Amino acid sequence: MIILSENFRALFYTPFYAAHATGAYAAEGVEVTLRASSDPERTAADLRAGRIDVMWGGPLRVLLTHDADPASDVVCFCDVVARDPFFVIGRQSWPDFRPADLTNVRFATVTEVPTPWLCLQDDIRRDGADPADVPRIMGGTMAQNTAALRDGRVDAVQLFQPYAEELLASGAGHLWYAAANRGLTAYTTLNTRRSVLTQKRDELLGVVRAMHKTLRWIGSTPGTEIARTLAGFFPDLPPPMFAAAIDRYRTLALYGPDPVIRPDGFDRLAAAMRSGGALQRDIPFQECVDTSLAEQVLRETA
């Protein structure tokens, strides 16, 4: 049995829920127990302490763990969310918007988790501006920032789905920037410890097979069917909004085509963390990533 911990409940984690809802793990003969969590830091601590076998979450936390402890055996082993799921939504249309333009608007950023701003500040820096010059409004939740945009208290907000889709559908917001368009950015993977990778290799191989099939299902299945299949995970989200939100993610190629973590996506995340001051050293891909199971699955399905 594999004890798998949720990072927190979010729509962009759809493939993780879909693997359960479609019976993908059971079809591979693996018993996976899903443990809920609303605190990513506590979940990461549980993984390090051996209280869970696997968690899904950002390679960011794996990088931070290795930065603090080079002897850590925490490792990413299965790619799922291969691009950044956040958006910049503004009150007015701005067809030629660039990240550097955020230095000229009142901008409410995500503060619940660190990765969205770390990645966006790197985009701003690469676009020739200083992220410190952004009139950044911090402290509000995404729900509160959505209300602030509607009320005109801010000019733009940083959000994930379904908040972005709700603003776009209502006409209260306009899409300025989809962070997924920057390209591969290792955003969410399945993570474990190298000791577990050895001890439970056959079971984890089944987990990766199941995720590979799930990623293909997500890629070929309309949002309406995905929303129907996963309704129990998001009971308060109207199915049409769920479908529209997940279809936008599918169009943006948010989810990896297979479970192999690519060095370029990992390196882009690490570079953003370095430029934002979150990492104190360059950490090699091989130190944090093991692609052996994913590569075996690809060979099996070739």
C-alpha positions in Angstrom: 0.0 0.0 0.0 1.1 3.5 -0.8 0.1 6.4 1.5 -0.2 9.5 -0.8 -0.8 12.9 0.7 -2.6 15.7 -1.1 -0.7 19.0 -1.1 -3.9 21.1 -0.8 -7.1 21.1 -2.7 -6.8 22.9 -6.1 -8.3 22.5 -9.5 -5.0 22.5 -11.3 -4.2 19.2 -9.5 -6.9 17.6 -11.6 -4.7 14.6 -12.7 -4.1 13.5 -9.2 -7.8 13.3 -8.4 -8.5 11.8 -11.8 -6.1 8.9 -11.1 -8.4 8.0 -8.1 -11.7 8.7 -9.7 -11.0 6.7 -12.9 -9.6 3.7 -11.0 -6.2 4.1 -12.6 -4.2 2.9 -9.5 -6.5 -0.1 -8.9 -6.1 -1.1 -12.6 -2.3 -1.3 -12.0 -2.8 -3.4 -8.9 -1.6 -0.7 -6.5 -3.6 0.2 -3.4 -3.2 4.0 -2.9 -4.6 5.7 0.2 -5.2 9.4 -0.4 -4.6 11.5 2.7 -6.0 15.1 2.7 -3.8 18.0 3.7 -4.4 21.7 3.8 -0.8 22.6 4.8 2.0 22.0 2.2 4.8 22.5 4.7 3.3 20.0 7.1 2.9 17.5 4.3 6.5 17.9 3.3 7.6 17.4 6.9 5.5 14.2 7.0 7.3 12.9 3.9 10.7 13.6 5.3 9.7 12.0 8.6 8.4 8.8 6.9 4.8 9.3 8.0 3.7 9.1 4.3 5.2 7.4 1.3 4.5 9.9 -1.4 3.2 13.5 -1.7 2.4 15.6 -4.7 3.8 19.1 -4.6 6.2 21.5 -6.1 9.8 20.7 -6.9 10.3 24.0 -5.1 10.0 22.3 -1.8 12.4 19.5 -2.8 14.9 22.1 -3.9 14.5 24.0 -0.6 15.0 20.8 1.3 18.2 20.0 -0.6 19.4 23.6 -0.2 19.1 23.3 3.6 20.3 19.7 3.8 22.5 18.4 0.9 22.3 14.9 2.4 18.4 14.8 2.0 17.0 11.8 0.1 13.8 13.5 -0.9 13.3 13.2 -4.7 10.8 14.0 -7.5 10.0 11.0 -9.6 6.9 11.7 -11.7 6.0 14.8 -13.7 2.4 15.9 -13.8 1.9 19.7 -13.9 4.7 20.7 -16.3 3.8 24.4 -16.6 2.8 27.3 -14.4 -1.0 27.3 -13.7 -1.3 31.0 -12.7 -2.7 33.9 -14.6 -2.5 37.7 -14.5 -6.0 39.1 -14.8 -6.6 42.8 -15.3 -9.7 45.1 -15.1 -9.1 46.5 -18.6 -8.1 44.8 -21.8 -4.4 44.9 -22.6 -3.7 42.9 -25.7 0.1 43.7 -25.9 0.7 43.2 -22.2 4.3 42.2 -21.1 5.4 41.2 -17.6 7.5 44.4 -17.2 4.2 46.4 -17.5 3.3 45.3 -13.9 5.6 48.0 -12.7 2.9 50.5 -13.7 -0.3 49.0 -12.1 -1.6 48.1 -8.6 -1.0 44.4 -8.6 -2.3 41.9 -6.0 -0.1 38.8 -5.9 -0.6 35.3 -4.6 0.6 35.0 -1.0 -0.8 31.6 0.0 2.1 29.8 -1.6 5.6 31.1 -2.8 6.0 29.6 -6.2 3.7 31.8 -8.3 5.4 35.1 -7.3 8.9 33.6 -7.5 8.2 32.5 -11.1 6.5 35.8 -12.1 9.2 38.0 -10.6 11.7 36.1 -12.8 9.5 36.8 -15.8 9.5 40.5 -15.0 13.3 40.5 -14.5 13.8 38.7 -17.9 11.5 41.3 -19.5 13.9 44.0 -18.4 12.3 45.4 -15.3 13.0 45.2 -11.6 10.4 43.2 -9.7 11.0 45.5 -6.7 9.4 48.3 -8.7 6.0 46.5 -9.0 3.4 48.2 -6.8 2.7 44.9 -5.2 -0.3 44.4 -2.9 0.2 41.4 -0.6 -1.6 39.7 2.2 -5.0 39.0 0.6 -6.2 35.5 -0.4 -7.1 34.9 -4.0 -10.8 35.2 -3.1 -10.1 38.5 -1.5 -8.0 39.7 -4.4 -10.8 38.7 -6.8 -13.2 40.9 -4.9 -10.7 43.7 -4.9 -10.4 43.6 -8.7 -14.2 43.7 -9.1 -14.4 46.7 -6.7 -11.6 48.6 -8.5 -9.2 48.6 -5.5 -6.5 46.9 -7.7 -5.7 47.0 -11.4 -4.7 43.4 -11.8 -4.5 40.1 -9.8 -2.5 36.9 -9.9 -4.8 33.8 -9.7 -5.3 30.2 -10.6 -8.4 28.4 -11.8 -11.3 28.7 -11.2 -10.9 32.3 -9.9 -9.5 33.4 -13.3 -12.2 31.7 -15.3 -14.9 33.3 -13.1 -13.6 36.8 -13.7 -13.2 36.2 -17.5 -16.7 34.6 -17.9 -18.3 37.5 -16.0 -16.5 40.2 -18.0 -15.1 41.6 -14.8 -11.6 40.6 -15.8 -9.4 40.3 -18.9 -6.6 37.9 -19.5 -3.2 39.7 -19.6 -0.8 36.8 -19.1 -1.0 33.0 -18.8 2.2 32.0 -17.1 2.1 28.6 -18.8 3.1 30.4 -22.0 6.6 30.9 -20.7 7.2 27.2 -21.4 8.1 24.3 -19.2 8.4 25.1 -15.5 8.5 22.0 -13.2 5.5 22.9 -11.1 4.0 19.8 -9.5 5.5 16.3 -9.3 5.1 13.2 -7.2 7.8 13.2 -4.6 9.1 10.5 -2.3 12.4 9.6 -0.6 15.1 7.5 -2.3 14.8 4.9 0.4 11.1 4.5 -0.4 11.9 4.4 -4.1 14.0 1.4 -3.4 11.8 -0.4 -0.9 8.5 0.1 -2.8 9.8 0.3 -6.3 7.3 -2.1 -7.9 4.4 -0.3 -6.3 5.7 3.1 -7.3 6.2 1.8 -10.8 2.5 1.0 -10.8 1.7 4.5 -9.5 3.7 6.0 -12.4 2.0 3.7 -14.9 -1.4 4.9 -13.6 -0.3 8.6 -13.8 0.9 8.1 -17.4 -2.5 6.7 -18.4 -4.2 9.5 -16.5 -2.2 12.2 -18.3 -3.3 10.7 -21.6 -6.9 10.6 -20.4 -6.7 14.2 -19.4 -5.3 15.1 -22.8 -8.0 13.3 -24.8 -11.1 13.9 -22.7 -13.3 17.0 -23.0 -13.6 19.3 -19.9 -17.3 18.4 -19.5 -16.5 14.8 -18.9 -13.6 15.6 -16.7 -15.8 17.8 -14.6 -18.4 15.1 -14.3 -15.9 12.5 -13.3 -14.3 14.7 -10.6 -17.4 16.4 -9.3 -17.0 14.8 -5.9 -13.7 16.5 -5.4 -15.2 20.0 -6.1 -18.8 19.8 -5.1 -19.3 23.6 -4.9 -17.9 24.3 -8.3 -20.6 24.5 -11.1 -19.8 21.9 -13.7 -19.7 24.4 -16.7 -17.2 26.5 -14.8 -15.1 23.4 -14.0 -15.2 22.3 -17.6 -14.2 25.8 -19.0 -11.4 26.1 -16.4 -9.9 22.7 -17.1 -10.2 23.1 -20.9 -8.2 26.3 -20.7 -5.5 24.4 -18.8 -5.6 21.7 -21.4 -5.3 24.3 -24.2 -2.2 25.7 -22.5 -0.6 22.2 -22.3 -0.4 22.6 -18.6 0.0 18.9 -18.0 2.9 16.9 -19.1 2.5 14.5 -22.1 4.2 11.8 -20.0 5.6 11.4 -16.5 9.3 12.2 -17.3 10.5 15.3 -15.6 12.5 17.4 -18.1 15.7 19.2 -17.1 14.7 22.4 -18.8 11.5 22.8 -16.8 13.3 22.0 -13.6 16.1 24.4 -14.4 13.7 27.2 -15.2 12.1 26.8 -11.8 15.5 26.7 -10.0 16.6 29.8 -11.9 13.5 31.7 -10.7 14.1 30.6 -7.2 17.8 31.8 -7.4 16.8 35.1 -8.9 14.2 35.6 -6.2 16.6 34.8 -3.4 14.9 31.6 -2.4 17.9 29.3 -3.2 21.4 29.9 -1.9 23.2 27.6 -4.3 22.8 25.9 -7.7 21.4 22.4 -7.2 22.0 19.8 -9.9 18.9 18.1 -11.5 20.2 14.7 -10.6 20.4 15.6 -6.9 16.6 16.2 -6.7 15.1 14.1 -9.6 14.9 10.4 -10.4 13.4 9.7 -13.8 14.1 5.9 -13.9 10.5 4.8 -13.2 9.0 7.2 -15.7 11.6 6.2 -18.4 10.7 2.6 -17.8 7.0 3.3 -18.2 7.8 5.1 -21.5 9.8 2.1 -22.8 6.9 -0.2 -21.9 4.4 1.9 -23.9 6.6 2.7 -26.9 
